[in-house]
Amino acid sequence: MKKVYYLKTCSTCVRILKDLNLPSDYILQDIKTEHITVKQLEEMKELAGSYEALFSKRSKLYKEMGLKNQELTERDYKHYILEHYTFLSRPVIISDDAIFIGNSKSVVDAAKKSIGN
């Protein structure tokens, strides 16, 4: 599978997508307008190893809901990601059997190599 889960309204995601110069066989999914399904999240978790790896602890809602003061389980991470798109660390780039989560320079560079840019 070649797919990118991102937010069209996020300037960082847009900049990374532009920088990646993705081939036309990549599917882009704006997670705000096309919500993540349980099946999609489970596929991401298989590649990532855990729901926590996909969860954004930098999300505004994470702090507002006081989640940083709680002990969250894998079930909790899954629930919150499905409940609100902001909890998914973005972008999530899937290139065949490799997954790249987030916007750190090292992650983006690794995604570039995997894509062949």
C-alpha positions as CSV (number, residue, x, y, z in Angstrom):
1,M,0.0,0.0,0.0
2,K,1.1,3.5,-0.7
3,K,-0.8,6.0,1.3
4,V,-0.5,9.3,3.2
5,Y,-2.8,10.3,6.1
6,Y,-2.5,14.0,6.5
7,L,-4.4,17.2,7.2
8,K,-5.0,19.5,4.3
9,T,-5.3,22.5,6.7
10,C,-1.9,21.7,8.3
11,S,0.9,23.8,6.7
12,T,3.5,21.4,8.0
13,C,1.8,18.4,6.3
14,V,1.3,20.4,3.1
15,R,5.0,21.4,3.1
16,I,6.1,17.8,3.7
17,L,3.9,16.5,0.9
18,K,5.3,19.1,-1.5
19,D,8.9,18.2,-0.4
20,L,8.3,14.4,-0.8
21,N,7.1,14.9,-4.4
22,L,5.1,11.7,-4.2
23,P,4.6,9.5,-7.3
24,S,1.0,9.3,-8.6
25,D,0.4,5.8,-7.2
26,Y,0.2,7.3,-3.6
27,I,-3.3,7.8,-2.2
28,L,-3.8,10.9,-0.1
29,Q,-6.4,10.9,2.7
30,D,-7.3,14.2,4.4
31,I,-8.2,12.8,7.8
32,K,-10.5,15.8,8.7
33,T,-12.8,15.2,5.8
34,E,-12.4,11.4,5.4
35,H,-12.2,10.0,8.9
36,I,-9.9,7.1,9.7
37,T,-11.7,3.8,9.9
38,V,-11.1,1.1,12.5
39,K,-9.6,-1.1,9.7
40,Q,-7.2,1.6,8.5
41,L,-6.1,2.3,12.1
42,E,-5.5,-1.4,12.7
43,E,-3.4,-1.6,9.5
44,M,-1.3,1.4,10.7
45,K,-0.9,-0.2,14.1
46,E,0.4,-3.5,12.5
47,L,3.1,-1.5,10.8
48,A,3.8,0.9,13.7
49,G,3.8,-1.8,16.5
50,S,1.4,0.1,18.8
51,Y,-1.4,2.7,18.8
52,E,0.8,4.8,21.1
53,A,3.3,5.2,18.3
54,L,0.6,6.8,16.2
55,F,-0.8,9.0,18.9
56,S,0.1,12.7,19.1
57,K,1.0,13.9,22.5
58,R,1.5,17.4,21.1
59,S,-2.2,17.7,20.3
60,K,-4.0,20.7,21.9
61,L,-6.8,18.4,22.9
62,Y,-4.4,16.0,24.7
63,K,-3.5,18.8,27.1
64,E,-7.1,20.3,27.3
65,M,-8.6,16.9,28.2
66,G,-5.9,16.4,30.9
67,L,-4.8,13.1,29.2
68,K,-1.1,13.8,30.0
69,N,-2.0,13.3,33.6
70,Q,-3.5,9.9,33.0
71,E,-2.0,6.4,32.4
72,L,-3.3,5.6,28.9
73,T,-3.6,2.1,27.6
74,E,-3.4,0.9,24.0
75,R,-7.1,0.7,24.0
76,D,-7.3,4.3,25.1
77,Y,-4.9,5.5,22.3
78,K,-7.0,3.6,19.7
79,H,-10.2,5.1,21.1
80,Y,-8.9,8.7,21.1
81,I,-7.4,8.5,17.6
82,L,-10.7,7.2,16.2
83,E,-12.7,9.8,18.2
84,H,-10.8,12.8,16.9
85,Y,-8.4,13.2,14.0
86,T,-6.2,15.6,16.0
87,F,-4.9,12.6,18.0
88,L,-3.1,11.0,15.0
89,S,0.5,12.1,14.7
90,R,0.8,13.6,11.2
91,P,1.5,12.9,8.5
92,V,1.5,9.1,8.4
93,I,3.2,7.8,5.3
94,I,2.9,4.2,4.3
95,S,5.2,3.0,1.6
96,D,4.6,-0.7,1.0
97,D,5.5,-2.4,4.3
98,A,7.2,0.7,5.9
99,I,5.5,3.4,8.0
100,F,6.7,6.8,8.7
101,I,4.9,8.7,11.5
102,G,5.2,12.4,12.3
103,N,7.0,15.4,10.9
104,S,10.5,15.2,12.4
105,K,13.3,15.7,9.9
106,S,14.7,12.2,10.4
107,V,11.3,10.6,9.7
108,V,10.7,12.8,6.6
109,D,14.2,12.0,5.3
110,A,13.7,8.2,5.9
111,A,10.3,8.5,4.0
112,K,12.1,10.2,1.1
113,K,14.6,7.4,0.9
114,S,11.9,4.8,0.9
115,I,9.9,6.6,-1.8
116,G,13.0,7.0,-3.8
117,N,13.4,10.8,-3.7
